[in-house]
């Protein structure tokens, strides 16, 4: 869930969902949401940019309808009228420009694109690495911290272990238990 700019000079973007499979015969797809506000992101009329990890993506996709279903979203896009057309969207990443994201009302909440790239340091000021991503799992969110030695460490994104998030200062402060940042702790 990190933001990126493409080579064409596009504004920074953030991943809000991934098409994981087709649902039914009428063009609906199952979307795994990667946003805290899927009702807003997948509202009828919303325009998302579809991209693929490799190869050309479908470009702009306009939501015709969407509904929550079993922890995921069933979405129908304009111009996708049947199962065959929907099958062509499998694996598509759904992207929005970060400029379209409203800042969270809660000062304890952050958009992933605001956290990636921040310097991670220990409470004593020692540089621990750089935040490269935030992974959302069933047990909560994890900061992915690229350590100076080159490996990634996963740090639970909870106040006890990440007591300070200073976006303007470009840093997060970590207070990990011994061994959490070691290469073999993942």
C-alpha positions in Angstrom: 0.0 0.0 0.0 2.6 2.5 -0.9 2.2 5.5 -3.1 4.1 5.9 -6.3 4.6 8.2 -9.1 4.8 6.8 -12.6 7.3 7.8 -15.2 4.8 10.1 -16.9 5.0 12.6 -14.0 1.7 11.6 -12.5 1.0 12.8 -9.0 1.6 10.4 -6.1 -1.0 7.7 -5.9 -2.2 5.2 -3.4 -3.5 1.7 -3.7 -7.2 1.4 -2.5 -8.1 -2.1 -3.7 -7.2 -5.2 -5.8 -9.5 -7.1 -8.1 -9.1 -10.7 -6.8 -11.7 -12.6 -8.9 -15.0 -12.5 -10.9 -18.4 -12.8 -9.2 -21.3 -14.1 -11.2 -22.1 -13.6 -14.9 -22.9 -9.9 -15.2 -19.5 -8.4 -14.8 -19.2 -8.0 -11.1 -15.7 -8.4 -9.5 -14.6 -9.1 -6.0 -12.3 -6.4 -4.7 -10.1 -6.7 -1.6 -10.2 -3.2 -0.1 -6.9 -1.6 0.9 -8.5 1.5 2.3 -10.3 2.5 5.6 -13.1 4.1 3.6 -14.2 1.6 1.0 -17.8 3.0 0.9 -16.3 6.3 -0.3 -13.7 4.8 -2.7 -16.1 2.4 -4.3 -19.2 4.7 -4.4 -21.1 4.8 -7.7 -19.5 7.4 -9.9 -16.0 7.1 -8.3 -13.2 7.0 -10.8 -10.3 4.7 -10.1 -7.2 4.1 -12.2 -6.5 0.4 -12.9 -2.9 -0.7 -13.2 -1.1 -4.0 -13.3 2.2 -5.0 -11.8 3.4 -5.8 -15.3 1.9 -4.9 -18.7 -0.7 -2.3 -19.5 -3.6 -1.7 -17.1 -7.2 -1.0 -18.0 -6.8 2.8 -17.4 -9.7 4.7 -15.8 -12.6 2.6 -14.3 -15.8 4.2 -13.1 -17.8 2.4 -10.4 -21.4 1.7 -11.5 -22.3 -0.1 -8.2 -20.7 -1.6 -5.2 -21.7 -3.5 -2.1 -20.0 -5.1 0.9 -20.0 -8.9 0.8 -18.2 -11.3 3.2 -15.4 -8.9 4.2 -14.8 -7.8 0.6 -16.5 -5.6 -2.0 -18.5 -6.6 -5.0 -18.0 -3.9 -7.6 -19.4 -3.4 -11.1 -17.6 -1.0 -13.4 -19.1 1.0 -16.3 -18.4 -0.8 -19.6 -17.8 -4.2 -17.9 -21.0 -6.0 -19.0 -20.2 -9.7 -18.6 -18.0 -12.4 -16.9 -15.5 -12.4 -19.8 -14.9 -8.6 -19.5 -14.7 -8.9 -15.7 -12.1 -11.7 -16.0 -9.8 -9.3 -17.8 -9.7 -7.2 -14.6 -8.4 -10.0 -12.4 -5.3 -8.8 -10.6 -5.9 -5.1 -11.4 -4.7 -2.7 -8.7 -7.2 0.1 -8.1 -5.4 3.5 -7.5 -6.4 7.0 -6.6 -4.2 10.2 -6.4 -3.2 11.0 -2.9 -4.5 14.5 -3.4 -8.1 13.0 -3.4 -7.6 11.6 0.1 -9.0 13.7 3.0 -6.8 13.9 6.1 -8.1 11.6 8.9 -10.1 13.4 11.6 -8.4 11.4 14.3 -4.9 12.7 14.9 -3.8 9.1 15.8 -4.7 7.9 12.2 -2.4 8.2 9.2 -2.6 7.4 5.5 0.0 4.9 4.4 1.5 7.2 1.8 2.3 9.7 4.6 4.3 7.0 6.6 6.3 5.5 3.8 9.7 7.0 3.6 9.8 8.2 7.2 13.1 7.6 9.1 12.6 5.0 11.9 14.6 5.7 15.0 14.8 4.2 18.5 13.9 6.2 21.5 17.6 7.0 22.1 17.8 8.6 18.6 19.6 5.7 16.9 18.5 5.3 13.3 16.7 1.9 13.0 15.9 2.2 9.3 13.2 3.5 6.9 9.4 2.8 6.8 8.8 1.2 3.4 5.2 0.1 3.8 2.3 -0.7 6.2 0.8 -4.2 6.1 -2.7 -4.6 7.3 -3.4 -8.0 8.8 -6.1 -9.7 10.9 -4.1 -8.9 14.0 -3.6 -5.2 13.2 -1.2 -3.1 11.2 2.5 -3.6 10.9 5.2 -1.1 9.9 7.7 -2.6 7.4 11.0 -1.1 8.4 14.0 -1.5 6.0 16.9 -1.9 8.4 20.4 -0.4 7.5 21.7 -4.0 7.0 19.1 -4.4 4.2 16.5 -6.8 5.8 13.0 -5.8 6.6 11.6 -5.9 10.2 7.9 -6.0 10.9 6.9 -3.7 13.8 3.3 -3.9 15.2 1.9 -0.4 14.7 0.7 0.1 18.3 1.4 3.0 20.7 3.5 0.9 23.0 6.0 0.1 20.2 5.6 3.2 18.1 5.1 5.9 20.7 5.8 8.8 18.3 4.7 9.5 14.7 6.1 12.8 13.5 5.2 13.1 9.9 6.3 16.8 9.6 9.6 15.9 11.2 10.0 12.9 8.9 10.3 10.2 11.5 8.7 7.6 13.6 10.1 6.6 17.0 10.2 2.9 17.9 10.4 1.3 21.3 10.7 -2.4 20.4 11.4 -5.3 22.7 14.8 -6.8 22.4 15.3 -8.8 19.3 12.3 -7.5 17.3 14.4 -5.7 14.8 16.9 -8.7 14.4 16.9 -10.4 11.0 15.7 -13.7 12.3 12.8 -12.3 14.4 10.4 -12.2 11.4 
